[in-house]
């Protein structure tokens, strides 16, 4: 790892052998139990992080509550200035942070840098937004009255994030929440705790340079039990949780029980429909990157290809051919396309999914399996697999967080393919490959894809920060990032002001005294 500059990166990011995992900004708390972080790249211990105790959690929340009172009073464009400086710090730290993401999580170095770039982009977006948290004026039915809508800061935003985007998801939430005047408490993934510590080190510097109080950016660390402290805590009006549908079902219920708001970003089961007029030059890279990028560990990874029978053989052969060129290995080495899965448990899930698909009648077109030998010592490197399947297979209906691609045939009209695409419990990302205008428009219409993201002639994976990101059904319904996603981080207030000398009632009601 030394040759890839990991040691230097850790040093630049302030990561030690044992790190405090709880912080309110520049103040760090000793914590309890240690979480060890092993790299899926080579199986080596990268470092340890202490988890947050209940007492420390209470101090973090007290500090956040106090900070909120002053932070919400700061003009929004000034909060934007803090986010601008944070974006600049990220530009400086892009290389070490991208490397740590790649080394701790296992995605390719290019994708690690890409993830940090996403953080930078959302900061830029948020800076502009800080002057556009606009409400509106609304015509009143009563003479001498005016109505308007205002957006006020919400309070503490609790962020729970998944291992696969260990830094960007935090930034998507915090950059917006901060310009909205909220303070954030983040529990990152226990599978990538050093990324959480590194991010906090970066923002802590910015907060210090601006003499800002403790409590604007806090981190806590630990497993679901630490997450639960937040989900059951009425002092936190919004919980933004990214992860599995299984987690979202529990978190959503806990937050609803106390009438909190939740923003859920959960699992996907994303498909590309490949029609008779699809252009293979677009289909092959779109489908292959979508299926094997990040080793199939993106919420938007392509899991299903729904291919028209008239082009099925041609498309299948082209995709299978492209899989032969995939190079698997150390993700820090730019010549490799695919790195490891996050851990051995995930490898096990992947192997079981392949067995289940076979048992249901799936036909393996590209064999999977675990790689062994030099360079694969961590035991987390697997071969991307392709299986011919039916949409109705139980395993196809399920999100397996690994590089397994199911090929499914459709016949007749595009409506049949859309039915299959929609015929799963998840609703995150979807795509159609077609040069037929009517097919594309049908796919995007109210009767088309039921997903939060629907693309034409590009794949399912990857998204730009300018649009709202998220999905329907078991994906949870939340939207993050661009468009008007900021509104969830604020509370809406409707105002009516009477500037007349009378008090007319609404709906013409008479109430004579
Ligand atoms: P996970 O659900 O195992 O864990 C996610 C986070 O939730 C972790 O921080 C974990 O500690 C926490 N958590 C788990 N149970 C909890 C509970 N009961 N209360 C509070 N917190 C709890 O997910 P993972 O394996 O880290 O990530 C993979 C999953 O995330 C996939 O399903 C993927 O599709 C999904 N994901 C979705 C999006 C999206 O934007 N829709 C983005 C990234 C990942």
Boltz pocket constraint, residues with backbone or C-beta under 6 A from the ligand:
constraints:
  - pocket:
      binder: B
      contacts: [[A, 160], [A, 161], [A, 162], [A, 163], [A, 164], [A, 165], [A, 187], [A, 188], [A, 189], [A, 190], [A, 222], [A, 223], [A, 224], [A, 225], [A, 226], [A, 227], [A, 228], [A, 231], [A, 242], [A, 243], [A, 244], [A, 245], [A, 246], [A, 247], [A, 248], [A, 250], [A, 251], [A, 264], [A, 265], [A, 266], [A, 267], [A, 268], [A, 298], [A, 299], [A, 300], [A, 399], [A, 401], [A, 428], [A, 470], [A, 471], [A, 475]]
      max_distance: 6.0
